[in-house]
Amino acid sequence: MKLIKRLIAQSVETLIRMACILALVALAIFCLGVTVPGPLPVMIAMSVGQGIGFMACGCYLLAVVIDAYKREQVVAATVAPASDAKKNTDP
């Protein structure tokens, strides 16, 4: 539970930045595998680059989920007081 609260408090912008940096690193590793022909550099590029790219995708998806959750909380907080005020004024 503590981890979830910590992730929600984490900035979405930070997660997206991390995803972009990881994606650029993965692309650089892929380019290295293409420019340096040979079986070992290609194998390293494909396995390490894929792992880093997967982490980038995970960071981005986590940022989307956290942003959607935060927006849901804001909408719930703004709708609830308005509905409570309406109930109190009607006879």
DRENGUMI-943010 format. One record per residue: residue in one letter; x, y, z of N, C-alpha, C, O in turn. Coordinates in steps of 0.05 Angstrom, whole numbers. Atoms other than C-alpha are relative to their C-alpha. Last residue first. Layout:
REC,aa,n.xx,n.yy,n.zz,ca.xx,ca.yy,ca.zz,c.xx,c.yy,c.zz,o.xx,o.yy,o.zz
REC,A,X,Y,Z,X,Y,Z,X,Y,Z,X,Y,Z
...
This chain:
REC,aa,n.xx,n.yy,n.zz,ca.xx,ca.yy,ca.zz,c.xx,c.yy,c.zz,o.xx,o.yy,o.zz
REC,P,16,7,-23,-738,408,17,-9,-29,0,-23,-38,18
REC,D,26,10,8,-679,416,-31,-16,-8,24,-6,-21,43
REC,T,18,-22,7,-622,459,-5,-28,-9,-9,-47,7,-6
REC,N,7,-16,-24,-584,404,33,-19,23,-7,-34,31,11
REC,K,18,15,-17,-585,355,-25,-9,16,24,-32,14,32
REC,K,26,1,12,-556,406,-73,-20,-15,17,-43,-8,18
REC,A,12,-26,-3,-498,421,-27,-28,0,-12,-46,13,-1
REC,D,8,-3,-28,-481,347,-22,-14,27,5,-33,28,20
REC,S,24,17,-4,-482,340,-98,-10,2,29,-34,1,34
REC,A,23,-12,14,-435,399,-106,-25,-16,4,-47,-5,7
REC,P,10,-22,-15,-388,372,-52,-24,14,-14,-42,24,0
REC,A,12,8,-26,-384,304,-87,-9,24,16,-32,24,26
REC,V,28,8,4,-372,329,-158,-14,-5,27,-37,2,30
REC,T,16,-23,8,-308,367,-145,-29,-6,-2,-46,11,2
REC,A,0,-20,-21,-274,313,-104,-17,24,-7,-28,37,11
REC,A,16,9,-22,-295,258,-152,-1,20,23,-22,23,36
REC,V,28,-1,8,-269,297,-211,-18,-9,23,-39,4,28
REC,V,7,-28,2,-202,308,-177,-29,3,-7,-44,20,5
REC,Q,2,-10,-27,-196,235,-157,-9,29,0,-25,37,17
REC,E,25,12,-12,-212,212,-228,-4,11,28,-26,17,36
REC,R,23,-15,12,-159,260,-255,-26,-10,11,-44,5,16
REC,K,0,-27,-12,-107,231,-207,-24,16,-10,-37,30,5
REC,Y,9,3,-28,-125,160,-228,-2,27,13,-21,32,28
REC,A,29,5,0,-120,178,-302,-11,-3,28,-33,7,33
REC,D,14,-24,8,-52,210,-290,-30,-4,-1,-45,13,8
REC,I,-1,-18,-23,-27,149,-251,-15,26,-7,-30,37,10
REC,V,19,10,-20,-50,102,-307,-1,19,24,-22,24,35
REC,V,27,-3,9,-17,144,-361,-20,-9,21,-40,4,26
REC,A,7,-28,-1,48,150,-322,-29,5,-9,-43,22,2
REC,L,4,-7,-28,49,75,-310,-7,30,3,-25,37,19
REC,L,27,10,-7,40,64,-385,-6,6,29,-29,12,36
REC,Y,21,-16,13,99,110,-399,-28,-10,7,-45,6,14
REC,C,1,-26,-13,144,77,-348,-22,17,-12,-37,31,2
REC,G,12,3,-26,126,8,-374,-2,26,15,-22,32,28
REC,C,29,4,5,141,28,-446,-14,-3,27,-36,8,30
REC,A,10,-26,8,210,54,-424,-31,-1,-5,-45,17,4
REC,M,1,-17,-24,223,-10,-385,-11,27,-7,-26,39,8
REC,F,23,10,-16,205,-51,-447,-3,17,25,-25,23,33
REC,G,24,-10,13,253,-8,-488,-25,-9,14,-45,6,16
REC,I,2,-28,-7,308,-23,-438,-25,13,-13,-38,30,-1
REC,G,6,-3,-29,295,-97,-443,-3,29,8,-21,36,23
REC,Q,28,7,-5,291,-95,-519,-8,3,29,-30,12,35
REC,G,17,-21,10,356,-57,-524,-30,-6,4,-45,12,10
REC,V,-2,-22,-19,391,-107,-479,-18,23,-9,-32,35,7
REC,S,10,8,-27,366,-167,-518,1,23,19,-19,28,33
REC,M,28,9,-1,368,-140,-589,-9,-7,28,-32,-2,35
REC,A,18,-22,7,431,-98,-582,-29,-9,2,-46,5,13
REC,I,1,-18,-23,468,-154,-546,-19,22,-5,-35,29,13
REC,M,14,14,-22,450,-204,-600,-2,18,24,-23,19,37
REC,V,29,1,7,469,-155,-655,-16,-13,22,-38,-4,29
REC,P,13,-27,-4,535,-138,-621,-30,0,-7,-45,14,6
REC,L,1,-8,-28,551,-213,-614,-12,28,4,-30,31,21
REC,P,21,13,-15,532,-235,-685,-2,10,29,-25,13,39
REC,G,-11,23,-14,571,-184,-723,-21,-12,17,-40,1,25
REC,P,10,26,8,560,-119,-759,15,-22,15,39,-21,19
REC,V,-23,18,-5,574,-55,-720,-10,-29,-6,-22,-42,10
REC,T,-24,-11,12,526,-4,-750,24,-17,4,43,-16,-12
REC,V,3,-1,29,462,-44,-737,26,9,-13,35,-1,-34
REC,G,2,27,11,478,-65,-666,-1,-1,-30,8,-20,-43
REC,L,-26,12,-3,500,5,-649,1,-28,-11,20,-36,-24
REC,C,-16,-11,21,435,32,-677,29,-11,1,41,-16,-19
REC,F,8,12,26,396,-15,-632,18,10,-23,26,-6,-40
REC,I,-11,28,-1,437,8,-571,-8,-15,-26,8,-30,-37
REC,A,-29,-2,5,423,81,-590,12,-28,0,30,-33,-16
REC,L,-5,-5,29,349,65,-597,30,2,-6,39,-7,-27
REC,A,6,25,15,348,33,-528,5,4,-29,16,-14,-43
REC,V,-22,19,-5,382,94,-498,-4,-26,-15,15,-36,-27
REC,L,-22,-10,16,331,140,-532,25,-18,4,40,-23,-14
REC,A,5,6,28,274,98,-504,23,9,-18,31,-5,-37
REC,L,-4,29,4,303,100,-434,-4,-8,-29,11,-24,-40
REC,I,-29,5,-2,309,176,-438,6,-30,-4,25,-36,-19
REC,C,-13,-11,24,238,183,-463,30,-6,1,41,-13,-20
REC,A,7,17,22,210,136,-409,14,10,-26,23,-6,-42
REC,M,-15,25,-2,248,173,-355,-6,-19,-23,12,-32,-33
REC,R,-28,-6,7,219,239,-379,18,-25,1,34,-30,-16
REC,I,-1,-3,29,150,209,-379,28,7,-9,37,-3,-29
REC,L,2,26,13,159,184,-308,2,1,-30,14,-16,-43
REC,T,-26,14,-5,184,252,-284,-1,-28,-13,19,-36,-25
REC,E,-21,-12,18,125,287,-317,26,-14,3,40,-18,-16
REC,V,5,12,26,76,240,-282,21,10,-20,31,-5,-37
REC,S,9,-18,21,104,263,-216,-2,-16,-26,15,-32,-33
REC,Q,-22,-5,19,107,211,-161,-11,17,-24,-34,14,-32
REC,A,-11,-26,-6,51,219,-110,23,7,-19,29,31,-22
REC,I,20,-19,7,14,161,-142,11,28,5,4,47,-10
REC,L,1,-2,29,77,119,-141,-21,21,-9,-16,35,-28
REC,R,-25,-13,9,88,133,-67,0,4,-30,9,24,-40
REC,K,2,-28,-7,16,117,-50,24,16,-10,22,38,-19
REC,I,21,-11,17,22,51,-88,-3,30,5,-5,46,-13
REC,L,-12,-3,26,88,34,-53,-20,13,-19,-12,30,-36
REC,K,-19,-23,-2,58,47,16,12,5,-28,16,28,-35
REC,M,17,-24,0,0,0,0,17,25,0,11,45,-13
